[in-house]
Amino acid sequence: MRAALIVNDRAGSMAGLVEPRAALLSALRSGGFTLRDTLREGMTLDDQWAHAEGCNAEVVFVAGGDGTLRDAAARLVDDHRAFAPLPGGTMNRVCTRLGLAADPVAAARMYRPGPVSALRIGTANGEVFLYQSIVGAPSRLMRFREMQRGAGVRGWAPVLYAALRGLARPATRRLAIRMGGHKPARGHAAVITLPGLGEPAVLTLDLARPNGFVARLRQAIRWFGGGLGRDAEVESLSGGRIMVHGRTPWLRLSLDGEMRLIPGPIRFRLHPGVLRLLPAPGVQ
């Protein structure tokens, strides 16, 4: 199976590897993929994609954080090539949901040539995401996370400080939500999550309405653990399309961990079957 490899060697866990491209190439070739790769370590992502366009690949392996994978998915929507993600960031939620190992080289060894399937994607006013979008004040923390990258343990100090300041502010219901089949609702923050493999083809909305500092801290902890929807002060809804309005012309949101400012209202949609995926064996 002819393949191309895109590596963001500046991403979280990739930065700690010695010659990550060479290690990934070796793992993929041992799994039965043909990669005629002449690129060098440290090349820009745009240059790597330009090379991938001309190598007649059937599948494109992309190693990096969730933001790198999101960009790759946007490039490969409605493309004949299959998408094969590899973890390389800090949280790697996209790859975790697909059942891949946390180590990028170990994840590469899981793949084998075979039939492709389809991966659902979401869009927010046309911008692609693969896992989750957060609208509202909590998405501001993503800006501080970007500042932390590469700064080591000390870099977490501004992130922690910003989180505590954000939790101390009064919660306001600045967001208005419209969703087919449900009454309009208001809340402090909206978390829109794509369905996992084997789950019904609907978006899940967790609308937070925290009452005080303790509730906001509790919800933040539950969000990190993937259990926000079980909180008593969170309303969970599901549907195919969601519209989020704010009190300002522009809304702050994160897409798979990367912050954006988008003009409102934000329209979320689920798109099944537009992205070809090469699954790892045993992952349906």
N, C-alpha and C positions, 0 to 999 in steps of 0.2 A: 504494500500500500504506500503510494507516494505521499510524502509529508514535508511540511515546512515547520520551522521552529522560530517563535518570537519569544525573546527573553528580556524582561525588565530587570536587569541585574542590580538596579538601585532600590528595588522593592524590599520591604522588611526583612524576611528571612533569606532572600536571595543574596543580600549584601554580605552575609556571613560565609558564603560558599567561595571556595577557590575555583576559578574558571567554571562557573555554573553552566555555561553553554556546552562546554566539552563534556561535562558529566551527564547532562540531559541527553545530548546526542548519543552517547554511548549506551545509555539505558534504553532509549527508543529503538536504536538499531538492533540491540539484542532482543527486543520484543517483536521484530519482524518488519519494521518500517524502513523505507528507503528514503534517506535524506542526503542529498548532494549539497552539503552545506559548506560554503567557503567564507562565511562571515566571521568576523573577529569579535572578541569579547568587547563589550562597552559601546557597541554601535547604537545609534539612536533608534527608537521604535519606528519612526517613519522610514528610515533607511532599511530596516529589517522587513517592514511591510512591502516596500518597493521590490525587494528581492523576492519575497513570497509571491508577489503577483506574477512573476515571470518564471516560476519553477514548476508550473503545471501540477501543483499538489492536489491531492484528494482530501487531505485533512491538514488543518493548521493547529499545531500545538502552541499554546500561549501560556507562559509562566510569569506570574506576577501577582500583585494584590488584587482585591476585588475591583478597584478602579481600572486597572489594566485589562482585566477580563471584561469589564463592562464596555470599554472602548473597542475591544476585539469583537464582541458580540454585535455592536453597532455596525462595524465594518463588514460582518459576515451575514447580516440579515438578508434573506432571499438570495443567498449565494449558493453556487453548486458545491463549494467546499464545506467540509464538516468542521466543527469547532471542537477542540479537545483542551479543556482547561487544566492547568497545573498550578498548585498553590505556591505562593512566593511572598505573600504579604504578612500583615500582623495578625489579622483575624481569620481570613480565608473562609468566610462563611459560604461563599458560592461552592467551593470545592468540598467543604464539609458536607453540604446538603447532597452532593453527588456521590458521597461515599468514598472519596479519595483520601489517601494517606496524607498526613500533615506535612511530611517531608517531601519536597518537590521531586527528588530523584526516586524515592520510593513510590511516589504517585506515578511517575513516568513508567516504572517497571510494571505497573498494574495494567497498562493498556496493551491491547493486541489488535491487529487488523481484523475488521469485521463489519457487519451491517451497522448503519447509522440509524438514529432515532430522531425525535424532535424535542427541542427544549423550549418551554414557554418563556416569553419575555414580557416585561411590562414597559409602558412608556408613560412619561409625565410631560404633557405638551410636546410629544414627539421624541423626547430624549429617552434613550433605552436604559433600563436597569434590569438586573438579573435576580436580585434577592429582595431588597427592601428600600423603601423611601420614607424619610421622616420629614414632616412639615411642621414648622413652628420653632419656638425658642430652643428646644434641645438640639436642633441641627447646628446651632452656632458652635457647639463643641467640636464639630468636625474641622473647623478652621484651626483650632488649637491643636488638634491631632496632627494636622499637616505640618504645623510649626515644630512639633515634637520629633518628627521623623529624623533619624540620624543623630539625635542629641543624647541618646543613651538614657540612663536612669534620671539624670538631672532634668532632662527635657519633659518629664512628666509633671514637674512642679507647676508650670503654668496651666496645664490641662486640669489638674486637681483644683487649683485656685479658681479657674473659670467655672468648673462644675459646681463648686460650693457656692460661688456667687450666684450662679443661675438658679440653684435650688432655693436660695434665700429670697429671691424675688417673689412677689405675689403672683400667683397663677391667675391668668385672665383667659377668658373664653373668646379669643380673638378669631378663631377659625369657625367657619360655617360649612357644614358638610351636606352635600346632596348625593344620594345614592338610590338607584332604582329599586323600588319595592320597599323603601324605608322612609320614615318621616325625616325631615330636615333636622340636623343636630348641630350642637356647638361644643367646642372643646378647646383645651389649651395646646394640645399637640396631637397630631395624627400620624400613626405608623401604618403604612400600607405594605403588605407582605405578599409576595407571589406564592402560589401553591407549590409544595414540594413534589417530588416524584411520587406518582400514585395517588395524589390527593385530588379532590374535585377541582375543576378548572374555574376557580373564582378567586378574586382578590380578597384578602382579609384586611379589614380596617379595625385597628385598635385606637379608640378615641379617648385620650386621657383627660380627666377632669379632677386633678388632685386638689385636696382640701388641706393646704398647709405644707410646711417643710418636710415633715415626717413622711407624708404620703408621697411627695415627689421623690424623696430619697428611696423609698420602698419601690416605687415604680421604676426608677432608674436601675436598681439592682435586679428587678424581675425582667426588665428589658434585656440586660446583659445575659441573663440566664435563659432567655427565650420564652419566658412565662408571663409576659405583660398582660395578655388577655385574661389571666385568672385573677387580676386585681379587682377588688370590689368597686374602685372608683374609675374603672375603665370599661367603656362600652365596646363590645366586639360585634362587628357586622361583616357580611360577606356579599359580594356581587361582582358583576363583570365590569362595571364602570363606576368611577367615583369622581366627583367634582368638589374641589376645595376652594373656598373663597376666604379672603382675609380683609382686614380693615385698611390695608395699604395697596397701592397698585402693584407692588412687587412682593413676592413671598420667598422666604428663605427655606430651602429644603436640602436634604442630602439624598444622593442616589448611590446606593451601595457604598456608603461611607464618604463620598465626596460632596462637598458643599456647592450649592448653586443658588443664584438669585434668578427667579423666573417670574415673568409677568402673570398676574392672576387673571381669571381663576385657573387653577391647575386641573387639567383633565387627565385622570389615570385610566389606562386601558390595558387589558390583558390580551396578548397575541399568541395563540397557540400555532405551532407548526411553521413558524417563519424562520427558525434557526435550526440548522442541521447539527446534531450532536453525535460525536463518537463516544459511546458510553464505555466505561471500564468494565471488564468481564465481571458478572455478578451484580452489576448495578443496573436496575431496570428503569 
